[in-house]
Amino acid sequence: MVLIFIKKLSSRKQYIFKHIFKRLLEIPFEFTSDISEFIAYEGPKLSYGKKPLGDEFFIWSHGLLNEVGIDDHDVEVHHWDDLPIFFKAPDRSNLPFDIFSASFYLLTRYEEYLPQVKDELGRFTASASIAAQNNFLDTPLVDFWVKRLGLELEKRFGITLPRKRNIQIITAIETASVFQYKNRAVVPVLQSIYENLIKFKLRKLFRQLGVHLRLIKDPYDVYDIILRIYKESLAKLPKTVKNSRRVLYLFHLGDYNYIDNGVSYRSRSYQELIKHIADYVEIGLRFSFANGEEKIEKETERYESITNRPLSKTMTAFSKISMPGHYKQLVDMDTIEDYSMGYTNVPGYRASTSNSFYFYDLDYEVQTPLRVLPYALHYRSIEHFMLNGQQAIIDNLLKKATIASGNFIVVFDNAQLDLKKRSHIYTIIKKLLTYNV
């Protein structure tokens, strides 16, 4: 056990120390504010503050974890060997920076609470992040910092950390519209036929009519293909790896509007499809674009009514999350896991971690039960590259997630799975599902 001396404990300190020591390093630890107890302790010990008490392992405190509320801190990036760091410490600290404050800053998305210019969908942009501005967006930096901390503790105290965990690879497929043409309402169908006709999009028109006349399959109806690929991929993997390769479908069940204009949740065939897929892989709910509290409640009720199971996994359309509003609503709805943390147009780790973490509400200064699972990339951000380019980006991100012993989550849109499109998407999915270190 590591004994940690902290003069005054706070919610922020409890949150980040528990995340780093318990969840990532898997080291038992206890806090103390009693100097006599700390000095008398003969096992591994660490102090966190402005100055050391003696010759213990000491980490300097920047002060962020003593604060309440939001302040605009000056974030100046330096380097610790090859790792970017900020909140630089004086020389007497055993680490060259305050790893706890810096990790807290990134995990809580502190910068997303600050005044900012948002994109056309009202989202925080990757280019506004310190990760993008300092060229570490493709790195799960918090995980790498913690790895280095573990090595320093092993060196200092002669302890052995738990062995590396298998990387979890999750292929997440969001279904904005479960079918392109099939089972749609009459008015949208007639409108689509009319538009294709007057714009002379004859190939698209014939394809649409072929689906309606049941001569060909709907372009988005590839669910059995994905399930077959998943089954065949698992058969190629050793037993120790199979449980760490997962497929997750996230279904849209919102009301019809100009953005969310897919198949109605009332469609019996849609509901039967959801139940069918749930027999083989994990499922969850993709919230509508305009996802206020009332809509979240309504769509959650629909999901639970159709599936006869509580909602546990969610994603919001276009990763449109505003801190902390959307996550607060999910906490109120008792959602357990959310997969919205990422950038749809840029590959990389939005929260600078490949591991899951609990949402910390900076407004109320409290850790919530909502677990955030950040994704490494949305396929939309790389689909315009040739296959070699796509694989290079994925290999880089995947290699780093493997070193971090974290999760590697890639999000796909089911519209991208259209077999008629000239795409490398199926090659990429097979690569993810059969990946073995």
N, C-alpha and C positions, 0 to 999 in steps of 0.2 A: 504493500500500500504506500502511496505517496501522500505525505502530509503537506498541505498547502497553507502557508500563512498569508492571510489577508486581513488588514486592519479593520476594514468595514465591508461586509458583504452586501451586494446589491443584486437585483433581479438579473441585470445584464451579466454580471460575473457568474452567477449560478448557471445561466443559460449557456454561455460560451465555454466555460470550464467543463460542464457536463458533456457538451457536444464533442469537445476535443479529447478529453481523457476517457470518458465512458464509451462513447459511440465509435470514435475513430481509433484511438490507441488501445482501448479496452483495458485500461489500467485502473484498478481500484484507487480511490482517493478520498480524502476528507479535508474539510476546511478547519482552520483554527484561527482565533484572534488572540490566543493566549501565548505570550512570548515565552513564558517559562515552559509550557508544554512543548512548544516548537523546538526550543533549544535542547530540551531533554530527550527528544525523540531521536532514536538511533538509526532509523530506517531512512529510505529516500525522502528528501524533503525539498521544498521549493517555496520561495517567497516572492510575492508580487506587490510592488509598491514603488515608491520614489527612491528608496535606498535599501541596500541589504542590511540584514541584522548581524551577519557574521560572514562565514565563508560558505554558506549554503548556495545551492543553485538559485540564482536570482534573475528575475525578469522585470525589467523596468516598466512602469505603468504610464501610459500616455495621459490618462485621465478620462478618456471617453466613457469608460465603464462606470465611472462615478456620477456621470451626468444623468439628467432626466430631460426628455424632449429632444428636439432637433436643433443643431447648430451647424453653421457652415464651416467645417474644419478645412484647414489647408492640407491637402494631400500631395506631398512631394515624394516621388518615387525614386528610390535608390536601389542598390543591388547587393544581395548576399550571395557571393559567388555568381551562379548563373540565375538566381531567383530574384525577381523584382520584389521589393519590400517597401512599406511606408510606415509612418509613425516611428521614425528612426530613434534608437535609444543611445544614451551616452555609453562610453567605453566600459563602465563598470558592470553593465548588464551581460549575462551569459549568452543572450541572444541579441543580435544587433538591432532589433526592433520589437515593438510591443505586438507579439503574435496574437494575443487575445483581442485587443482593440481592433487590429486590422482585420482579423477574421470576422469579428462581430460586424464591422462596417460593411463587409462584402456580403455576408450571409443574410443580414437583415435588409439588404438593398437600401441602405441608409441614403445613398445618393439619389434614389428615386423619390424620396420624400422632399427633396430640395426643389426650389423653383427651376423650371426647365421648359424648353421648347419641344413639344411633342409632334409626332408625325400626323399624317392626314387621318389616321384612325384613332388618334388620341393616345398613342402608346409612347412609352419611354424608348428612345432610339439607342441602338448599339453605339453609334458614333459619339453619343454624349457620355458614355461610361468611361471610367478611369481605366478599365481593362482594355478597351479598344484604343484609347488615346495613348496607352503605354505598352501596346503590343503584347498583352498577355491574355487576350480574349480566348485563344485556343488552348489555354492551360488551366487545369483545375488547381489554381494556385493555392487555395486554402489547404487542399489535400497534400500538396507538395510541402508546404510549410510544416504541417503536422508530422509528415514523414521525417523531416529533418529534426524536428523537436524530439521525436521518438529516438532517433539515432544519438542525439546529444544526451538524452537521459540514460540510454543504454551504456554509453561510454562513461558517463559520470558515476553511475551507481552499479554497473555490472548486472543490470536486470535484462531479462529476455522478453521482448514483446511477443504477443500472439502471432502466429504465422499469417501470411497474406491470405485474404479471402478471395474466392473466385469472383471475377467480374460478372456482374449481372447485365446481360444485353437484352434490351426490351425494344421490340418493333411495335410502335404505337401507330394505329391507323385511325385517323379521324374521318368520320363520314358525314360531311355536310349535307350530301344528298345520297341516299342509299342506292338509287337508280338514276340514270340520266333521263330516260324517257318512260320507262315502265311505271305503272301505277300512279302516275301524276294526275292531278285534278284536270277536269275538262278544259277550263279556261286557259291555264298555262300551256296545255298541249296545243290548243288551237292557235294561240298566240305565237308559239314557237314555230309551228308549221307555216303560218302566214309570213313570219319574218324570214325564214329560210327560202320561201318561195319568191318573195319580192326582191331578195338580195341574191337570187340565183345560186344559192348554196345547195346545189342539187344532190351532191354526194351525201351531205349531212341530212337532207330531206329524205332521201331514199333509205338511209340507215334508220332514221326515226320511224318512218312508215313501216319498215321491216320489223322493228321491235313491236310496234302497236299491232301488227298483223300476226305476230308470233312466228315470224319466219326466221328471225335471228335473235340471239341473246342480247340483252341490254349491255352496252359497253362497260358499265360499272359492275355488272353481275359476275364478279370473279372471286367470290367468297370461298367457294369450294376449291378453287385453285390455290389460294393462300393457305387454306387448311391442309391441303395435300402437301404443299411445299414444307409447311411446318412439321407435319408428321414424318416426311421423308428425311428432313434435316435432323430431327431428333434421333432417328434411327442410326445416323452416322456418327453420333457423338458418344463418348464414354458416359457411363452412368453418373459419374461425379460432376459432370458438366450440364447434363440435361435440364436439371431444375433451374439453372441460371440462364436459360434461353427462353424468352417469353414473347408471346404475341398479345397485344391489348387492342381491342376495338372500342372506340368511343363514338357512340351514336348520338345524332342530333334529334331532339324531340320537341323542338320549339314551334311556335306559331309561324304561319306563312307570312313573309314580307319580301320586300325587294332584294334583300341580302340573303336571308334564310328562306330560300325558295325551293327546298327539296321536297321529297315525298312526305305526305302527311303522316304524322305519328298515328293517326287513326287507321291507316291501312293495315288490314289483317295480315297480308303477306309480309309486310315490313315487321310487324310484331312477331310473326312466326320465324322470320329470319334471325331476329335478335336472339330468340330463345334457342334456335338451332346453333348459332355460333357460340352461345354461352355454354353449350355442352362440351366444347373442345378447347376454348381459349378464354382468357379473361375479358371482361367487358366493363364499360363505364359510360359516362354521360358527357357529351360535348355540349356545353351551354351555348345559347344563342348569342349573336353579336351584341345586341342590346340587352345585356343581362342584369337588369335591376333585381332587387330583392324579391319582388313579387314573381317575376319570371323564373328566377332560380327555384323558388318554392314550387311553382306550378310544374316545371319540367322535372324536378326531383320526384314529385308525386306521380307523374306519368311513368317515369322509369321504374319506380318501385311497384307500380300497378302492373306493368307489362311483365317484369322479370320475377316478381314475387320475392325480391331480395332487397336488402337495404343498399342504398347508394354508397359506394366506398371510393370510387375512382372517378375523377373529373378532369375536364380540360375546358378552357374557354375559347371561343372562336377567335382565330387570328392571334392567339396569345395576348388578348387585350386585357391585361391586368393593370390596375392602377393601385399603387400602394398607399394605404393598406386596405382600401375599400372592398375590393373583390374578395380578398382572403378573409376579411372579417365576416362577410356574408356566408362564406363556406363554413367557417367555424360555427356560426349560428345554426347552420343546417346539419351539423354533425358529420360533415364530410371528413374522411380519413386521409385521403391522398389526392394531391392535385399535380397535374402534369403540364401546366401552362408556363412554367418558368424557362424561358428561352427566347430567342429572336427568330422569327419566321424567315427573315431575309438575309441573315448573316450566321454562318456556323460559329459555334463557340459556347462557352460556359457563362451564362448571364450572371450567375451568383458566384462564379469562380470556384465551383466545386462540382464533382461528379457524384458525390454522395448525397443522399437525402438528408433533409434537416427540418426541424420544426419551425413553423412560422412564428416569429417574435413580433408582437404588436408594439411598435414604438410609441403609439399614441397612449396606450394604457400600461406600457412597460411590463409586459407579461408574456411568457411563453404559452402558446396555444397548442392544442392537440392536433392541429392540422399539419400533416407531413407533406413537404414540398419535394417533388422528384424532378430536378431540372433535366431538360433534354439537351443533348450536345448539338444537334442540328435538326432543322426541318428540311426535308428533301427539296422543298421549293427553293431553298437557298443555293443548291448545287445542281439542279436538274439541267441547267443550260450548259454545263460543262460536258466535254467528252468523257467516256468511261474512265480513262486513265486519270483525268483530273478529279473526277468524283472519288475514285478509289484512293488517290493521294490525300485528299482532304480527310476522308474517313479514317484512313490508316494513321494519320497524324493524331487525330482526336482519340481514336481507339487505343493507340499505344499509350497515351498519357493517362487515359482512364484505367487501363490495365495496371500501370505502375501505381496508380492511386488506390487500387483495389475498390473502385467505386462502381457506379452504374454507367452504362452507355446506352442512352435512349435516343432513338432516331424516330422522328414523327413523319408519317406519310399522309397524304390526302387520298382517299379512295378514288377520286377522279383521275389521279395520276396513274392508276393501275389499268387504265383502258388499254387492252391488248393491241388496238389499232395504232396507238401512238408509238412513234419511234423513240423509245426510251430504254434506259439501262436499269430501270427500277427493279425489275425482277432479279437481275444479276446482283444488285446491291442487297436486296432482301435475303437472297440465298447466302451471300457472303456473311451477313450478320448472324443468321441462324446457325450456320455451320462453323463459326469462328471458334477456334480452340487454341489456347496459348501453348 
